[in-house]
Amino acid sequence: MATHLDLDEQEQLDQLKHFWNTYGTLITWVVLLVAGAFVAWNGWQYFQRNKAAQAAALYDEVERSTQSGDVERIQRVLGDMKERFAGTAYAQQAGLLAAKALYEKGNLEASRAALGWVAQSAVDPGYKAVAKLRLAAELLDSKSNDEALKQLSGDVPKEFEPLVADRKGDIYMAQGKRAEAQAEYRKAWTGLGATSDYRRLVEFKLNAAGVDPKSLAPVITVTPAAPKNS
């Protein structure tokens, strides 16, 4: 048996109706947007996972191609990586791997093209720096010294700065610019940790450039302790 609403209940019902009439459409749209965003996020996550899996599979093919030494296949698969998955870490790794294999096969132009692509297009600054260093080394080998220096311009992550300085020193030495080489080798030596094995190599280069590495080591002065009052 239906009962009549008392005045308080009727007032609450009227307030609820008024609230819904005023804000109901907005609330509905907010709920739909939140639900749509959730669905889109899940879809994006699935797309990214699927894309990463495809990129990983193609990277495996690049790796197999480099192991077999098939230059044509290396270039073809790398081209697919660049076209389909350029923004992934797999593509950047594939570029470095392919460049090494192409260089070892004597295809210097293709190797430099692969390194140049990574240096220009890599999202990760570490991969960019590695590509620049390797490209500069290849150009130095071919006596393209000015171009090699150009590749080392711009900022790199701090941990790569000593390596860039060392490579610049090599280029300046090849150009006969001893003072510039000394300055870069000093930067490299100072930037590398005291326990770094690579620092020992830089020490040899400093000696060859006419600098005694011992002269760069900080001088530690020991202040004698003040005599104690008896």
Secondary structure, 3 states (H helix, E strand, C coil): CCCCCCHHHHHHHHHHHHHHHHHHHHHHHHHHHHHHHHHHHHHHHHHHHHHHHHHHHHHHHHHHHHHHCCHHHHHHHHHHHHHHCCCCHHHHHHHHHHHHHHHHCCCHHHHHHHHHHHHHHCCCHHHHHHHHHHHHHHHHHCCCHHHHHHHCCCCCCHHHHHHHHHHHHHHHHHCCCHHHHHHHHHHHHHHCCCCCHHHHHHHHHHHHCCCCHHHHCCCCCCCCCCCCCC
